[in-house]
Amino acid sequence: MHPATSPTANASAARSHRTHVSRRGLFRRLTAVAVTLPLVLGAAACGDDSGGGSDGKVELSIFWWGGDARATLTEQALDLYTSRNPNVTFKKTWQANQGYFDKLATLTAGGDPPDIFQIDDNYLTEYASRNATLDLTRYKDDGKLDVSKFPESLWQYGVVDGKLAGVAFGENTQGLVYNKSLLTKHDLPEPTTGMSWEDFIAWAANVTKTTKIPGTQDPSADYKAFWVWLRQQGKDLYKGKELGFTAEDVTRWFELWKGARAQGATPTPDVIHEGNQTDITKQLVVTGKAGTSFVWANQLPELKKNTSDELGVVAYPGDPSAQWARASMYLSVFKGSDHADVAVDVINFLANDPEAGKILGTDRGLPSNLDIRKAVAESVTDPAMKLSIQVENELGTKFGPSPQVPLKGHSKIRTELVKAAEEVQYDRQTPAQAAAAFLEICKTAIA
């Protein structure tokens, strides 16, 4: 395994949950994984921990993305494990978010895969479908991997084709962040959880009229908002091995926001484009170019760092039961690991040990173990983080069942939704034209 990346190389983008990777390059590498795995698996029997040295010592390799702070906290938690299990040490490798999945694919295809690796729902299905992740179901069933204190829908969001491919390492959900200071200044009501999309758009149009600042970001390019809206229609983003929506669904979604733009509820296309960027510092709610932004609830503290205004957060419009306990990321075990049992024990420790939980805090999202989450929440002092935890816990009482983990091609679909939505936003295509083209690209992406 390559040595850890220098801290100076770890950009602030490491904290983002989104990763932009060349799909073609990733496909080539994952194709190589498919060829390489039989050789690797043949040389390393799954679950056989006899591969340690003659002295019984085991060295596990672990690879994650993140910034300096995450590296420090993760290393401290791993050192705690070693202090209790002196025969187990770690080869730690980490880097910034950008390029992480290219590196992971290269390591896996090159026969040097990490025993434990961090992954998110954009790529979990791709790795699981190529037999790169250990099925953790038997460990869960025999109690060696304890998820009894997890929200059920949270751990289930790591199941791919009936196999538990990853352990949720942090909970998150969609959050509508709004500029509370702006609303207070103009004596306007705050948005509320449960308000319909139509009522929300009317509310945003009134904010625009009163404050001269567009009431809301246009989220027609945001897959999170589209996904929640679909679930509120009894649909889903994916259904089995197919798409869970039609061109007609996409058309209705685009038309909803075309109408919102006509009412003046949103900014102009050029400003909407700024809001479509992934950089948290460019979200319109903190640049003063819109009254709300559609983000992840746990991004509230990062958003707050970029504005002096007070911010609030509620669920996305519509029925909040369409939202779910999303795994902000997972830890998975490579199926060919010589030390699979020990690797699972490490993940179980990091997820469920109170002292480890205290060390890791909320860096990867709200702790999956609810007991540890409560203890961590009581120690948090940052007001924005406190509010984020409070809202997440409140929404947790309304969550519906989790959807299936996205199909391979999900990151391509996310990117293409932005392109299709912007075709409509700039009036280059009608909602129906853009929807039809988008659907065909989506079909190809998951094929």
Phi, psi and omega in degrees: 000141181289151179296160181299142177296142177302138179306329182293343181270355184269103184285163180295341179296349182299336182278347181289145178279354184258145179228128179256114184231145173300116182296321181296317179295319179295320181298316179300317182292319180290330173297320176296325177301316182299324179284321186284326187305315180304323179292316181294314182294328179292331182273344184224105181289130181299131174083000180269108183263019180280001184281004178288172179293172181298341179271004177082005181280145181234133172246121179258137173266140181221136187228130179213164172256155179156178179264189182302317183297316179297321180298315180298314182294318180295317180296322178296319180293321178292323176297324177297319178299315181296324180297332179265342179226077189302339181280355183246121176236174188228141168259107190259129176227134179211160179202175177294162181304314184301121178085359184300314185286333170297316180294317180298317179296321179296314180298317183292314180292332183275004178081016179233051185285149175287149176295318180235135179217149178275142181209162177234181187285355174287334188233355183301315180296321181298316181287320180294320182291340178261015172066030181265347182250138178288135174286116185268006185301314183295328177291321176296316184292327181265006174086359179285341172237104188267113176244018184293336179263005176274148164303134186303318181293338181287310181290330180292339179286005173253007182269126178235120180053042176081002181243137178280102187269341181202153178261122180302125180242066182124138179252145178211166173204169180292142180220133174267106181267132182231157182275097183292324180297319180298316182292319180296318181302324184254013177055045179255149179289153177274152174294155183231151174296131178102348178292145183290164177298319180295318178293323179296316180296320177296320176299315181295321179297324178291323176299317178300312183298321185278319188258344186070010174248129181308134187294329183210151165301146172274110185265020183296339178267359186266113182298329181296314180294317178299319181297313179298316180300318178301315181295330177288343176265007182081013180250193175200169180290321180227150177219104186065235180262010184240171171290147180262010184222166180243172176298327178296322177297315180296320178301313179299320179296313179295322180293325177303316184275338170295319176295323179295321179294322179295330178278354182081017182284340185238170176285184175285162182306319181298321178285323175303318179302319177301318180292340178282352178289151183278342183297123183298332181287346181259005178294135191296334181292337179256345176269358177079017183256359174198157182278343179217160170222144178266109187224193168268141186303325183283000176274356181306312180300321179292321176299318183298331179294343186253012178207150175270352180285153175280136182245152173233168180213136175225179176291164172298157179302163181088188182295117183293345179290351175285343176276164185212169177282098183271136174287117178296332173189170180232163162246130179238161177248133177294132186298331181269012182299135174291341188232047186301318182297318179292319179300318178296321179296323177296314179298318178299320179296312182297328182278331192237349180281126183302319181291320177296320179298322178295322179294311185288330177057226183252019185300325180257015185113180179293133181309138182293322178288118187294327178295317179291323177301317180297316180295318180294318181300323181291338182264352182286136180248338182291122183302320181294320178292320177301316180294319179300315179294317180300313181295318178300317180293321178295316179293331179302332179284347182250351184304142170267185179296151179287148173285175173290156177296139183307148177289162172298144187098358183299318182293327176294317180298318178302313182295317183289331176297320178299314181298315182295316180297321181290331173300322179283318182300323180269008179060031175273336177220156173282162176306319181293319179296313181295322181295316181297316180294319180299317183297318181296320177296320180298319179298319178293321183297324183266356184291000000 
